Amino acid sequence: MANHKSSKKRIRQIEVRKENNKYYAKTTRNALKAIRATTNKEEAGVLLPKLTSMLDKLAKKNIIHKKKASNLKSSIVKHVSSL
């Protein structure tokens, strides 16, 4: 158990960040699932900029790796262009 004031604060910070990261990851997974499930090109065209923006923000905050974000964007653009 933590005895120092700073280590107790660090534990609190970690818990808050873990909750935020879990929320971001779940939101991103849901958005990816929604765009992959769509068969309408216009609807996918509306969702695509929002999803790419979301992935860029997560990569910028180091929640996901920048290359993972790039790979996801690439696969989604490929999917949307094939519709």
C-alpha positions as CSV (number, residue, x, y, z in Angstrom):
1,M,0.0,0.0,0.0
2,A,1.2,3.5,-0.8
3,N,2.6,5.5,2.1
4,H,3.7,8.7,0.5
5,K,1.5,11.5,-0.5
6,S,2.8,11.6,-4.0
7,S,2.3,7.9,-4.6
8,K,-1.3,8.2,-3.4
9,K,-1.8,11.1,-5.8
10,R,-0.2,9.0,-8.6
11,I,-2.6,6.1,-7.9
12,R,-5.6,8.6,-8.2
13,Q,-4.2,9.9,-11.5
14,I,-3.8,6.5,-12.9
15,E,-7.3,5.5,-12.1
16,V,-8.7,8.6,-13.8
17,R,-6.6,8.1,-16.9
18,K,-7.5,4.4,-17.0
19,E,-11.2,5.3,-17.0
20,N,-10.7,7.9,-19.7
21,N,-8.7,5.5,-21.9
22,K,-11.3,2.8,-21.5
23,Y,-14.0,5.3,-22.6
24,Y,-11.9,6.4,-25.7
25,A,-11.1,2.9,-26.7
26,K,-14.8,1.7,-26.4
27,T,-16.0,4.8,-28.4
28,T,-13.5,4.1,-31.1
29,R,-14.3,0.4,-31.3
30,N,-18.0,1.3,-31.6
31,A,-17.3,3.9,-34.4
32,L,-15.2,1.4,-36.3
33,K,-17.9,-1.3,-36.0
34,A,-20.5,1.2,-37.2
35,I,-18.6,2.2,-40.3
36,R,-17.6,-1.4,-41.1
37,A,-21.3,-2.5,-40.9
38,T,-22.6,0.2,-43.2
39,T,-23.3,-0.5,-46.8
40,N,-24.4,3.0,-47.8
41,K,-21.5,5.0,-49.3
42,E,-23.0,8.4,-48.4
43,E,-23.4,7.4,-44.8
44,A,-19.9,6.0,-44.6
45,G,-18.6,9.2,-46.2
46,V,-20.2,11.2,-43.3
47,L,-18.8,8.9,-40.7
48,L,-15.3,8.7,-42.1
49,P,-14.0,12.2,-41.3
50,K,-15.3,11.9,-37.7
51,L,-13.5,8.5,-37.3
52,T,-10.2,9.7,-38.8
53,S,-10.3,12.7,-36.5
54,M,-10.9,10.5,-33.5
55,L,-8.0,8.2,-34.4
56,D,-5.7,11.1,-34.9
57,K,-6.6,12.6,-31.5
58,L,-6.0,9.3,-29.8
59,A,-2.6,8.9,-31.5
60,K,-1.7,12.4,-30.5
61,K,-2.5,11.7,-26.9
62,N,-0.5,8.4,-27.0
63,I,-3.6,6.4,-26.2
64,I,-3.0,4.3,-29.3
65,H,0.2,4.1,-31.3
66,K,0.4,6.4,-34.3
67,K,1.0,3.5,-36.7
68,K,-2.0,1.6,-35.4
69,A,-4.1,4.7,-36.1
70,S,-2.6,4.9,-39.6
71,N,-3.3,1.3,-40.2
72,L,-6.9,1.6,-39.0
73,K,-7.5,4.7,-41.2
74,S,-6.0,3.0,-44.2
75,S,-8.2,-0.1,-43.8
76,I,-11.3,2.0,-43.3
77,V,-10.7,4.2,-46.3
78,K,-10.1,1.1,-48.4
79,H,-13.5,-0.3,-47.1
80,V,-15.4,2.9,-47.8
81,S,-13.9,3.3,-51.3
82,S,-15.0,-0.3,-52.1
83,L,-18.6,0.5,-51.3
